[in-house]
Amino acid sequence: PYEFLPDPKSILEEIVPVSFKVRLFKCFLDAAVSEQIARMVAMRGATENADEMVRSLTMLYNRARQSQITRELAEIIGGAAALE
């Protein structure tokens, strides 16, 4: 038979508290990781929404700009036709 030094009882007295601390620490780490993942998912959603908003606003801006250019050209052409 094998002999343990120190005896099994004192080994358990050391291992059980350490094991408990390690498991508790792992729970804290898991909670922290979960929080970071939730933040990452939320930020990804916010980024996608912001990108969509930028595309939409860019399209609206370009349409308004094109409309203004068309109006200005119509005024110029109308003014030139009036001079003839």
N, C-alpha and C positions, 0 to 999 in steps of 0.2 A: 504494500500500500504506500501511497505517496503521503508525505508529510508537508503541510503548508506552514510556512513561517511568515508572518504570525499565524495564529490559529484562525480557522474559518469564521468564528464569531467576530473577531476584530476586523477581519477583511470585510465582512458584510457591514459592520458599523461604519466603515469608511466608504464603501461603494454605494450604499443606499442613499445617503445624503447627496453625494456627488451626482449620482444618476438622476435624482429628483431635480437638482439644480440644472443639469444639462437639459432635461426634458422641459422644464419651465422656460429656460432660455430659448429653446427651439420654438416653443409656443409664441414667445415675444417676437422672434425673428419671422415666423410665419405670418403673424399679424402685420408686421412692418412691410413684408413683401406684398401681402394682399393689398395694403393701403397704396403702395407705390403702383401696383398693377392697375388698381381702380383709377388712380390719377392719370396714368398713362392712357387708359382707354378713354377717359373723359377728355383729355387733351387731344387725342386723335380725332374724336368726334367734333370737338370745337374747331380744330384745324380744317377738317373737311367742310364744316359749315361755313367757315370764313372763306375758304377757297371758292365755294359755290356762290357766296355773296359777292366776292370780288368779280367773278365771271359775269354775274347778273348785272352788277353796277357798271362794269366795263361796257357791256352790250347796250345798256340804257344810255350811257354817256356817248357812245359812238353813234347811236341812232339820233340823239339830240343834236350832236355835232353835224351829222350828215344833213339833218333837216335844216339847220341854220345855214349851211353852205348852199343847199338847194334854194332856200329863200333869197340869199344874197345874189346867187346867179340869176334867179328870176327877176330880181330888181334891176340888176345890171342890164340884162337883156331887154327888159321892159323900158328902161331908160334909154337904151340905144335905139330901140324901135321908135320911141317917141321923138327922138331927134331927127329921124329920117323923114 
